[in-house]
Amino acid sequence: MAQKITLEINNSNPIELKAKEKSLQQIATLPTDVIVFLGELAGSKKAVDKLMSNQKLIKSMLL
């Protein structure tokens, strides 16, 4: 059964807000353990920096 969660996103222009909404909707379809892991990564500045610095490599390998 689907349930709704409301998130408050501050300081976003309408284009950024739509992009975040679409991304969060895609993330919401992932298994819980994957979401928890992504949350752990998101909570680490070092992990986010590493992911972003390797963004092109990761995309080329996986997409």
C-alpha positions as CSV (number, residue, x, y, z in Angstrom):
1,M,0.0,0.0,0.0
2,A,1.4,3.3,-1.0
3,Q,1.8,6.0,1.6
4,K,2.6,9.7,1.2
5,I,5.6,11.5,2.7
6,T,5.8,15.2,2.7
7,L,9.3,16.8,2.4
8,E,10.1,20.5,2.8
9,I,12.7,21.7,0.3
10,N,14.0,25.2,0.9
11,N,15.7,27.8,-1.4
12,S,15.0,26.0,-4.7
13,N,13.8,27.7,-7.9
14,P,11.0,26.0,-9.7
15,I,13.3,24.2,-12.2
16,E,15.5,22.8,-9.3
17,L,12.4,21.8,-7.4
18,K,10.9,19.8,-10.3
19,A,14.3,18.1,-10.8
20,K,14.5,17.2,-7.1
21,E,10.9,15.9,-7.1
22,K,11.5,13.7,-10.1
23,S,14.7,12.3,-8.6
24,L,13.1,11.6,-5.3
25,Q,10.2,9.8,-6.9
26,Q,12.7,7.6,-8.7
27,I,14.6,6.9,-5.5
28,A,11.3,6.1,-3.7
29,T,10.9,3.1,-6.0
30,L,14.2,1.5,-4.8
31,P,14.3,-1.2,-2.2
32,T,14.6,0.0,1.4
33,D,18.2,-1.2,1.9
34,V,19.3,0.7,-1.2
35,I,17.6,3.9,0.1
36,V,19.2,3.5,3.5
37,F,22.6,3.1,1.9
38,L,22.1,6.2,-0.3
39,G,21.0,8.1,2.8
40,E,24.2,7.1,4.5
41,L,26.2,8.3,1.6
42,A,24.3,11.5,1.4
43,G,25.1,12.1,5.1
44,S,28.9,12.0,4.4
45,K,30.5,15.0,2.7
46,K,33.5,12.9,1.8
47,A,31.2,10.3,0.0
48,V,29.2,13.0,-1.8
49,D,32.5,14.7,-3.0
50,K,33.9,11.4,-4.2
51,L,30.7,10.5,-6.1
52,M,30.5,13.9,-7.7
53,S,34.2,13.9,-8.7
54,N,33.7,10.5,-10.4
55,Q,30.3,11.2,-11.8
56,K,31.3,10.8,-15.5
57,L,33.1,7.6,-14.8
58,I,30.2,6.1,-12.9
59,K,27.7,7.1,-15.5
60,S,29.9,5.7,-18.4
61,M,30.3,2.4,-16.5
62,L,26.7,1.9,-15.4
63,L,24.4,3.7,-17.8
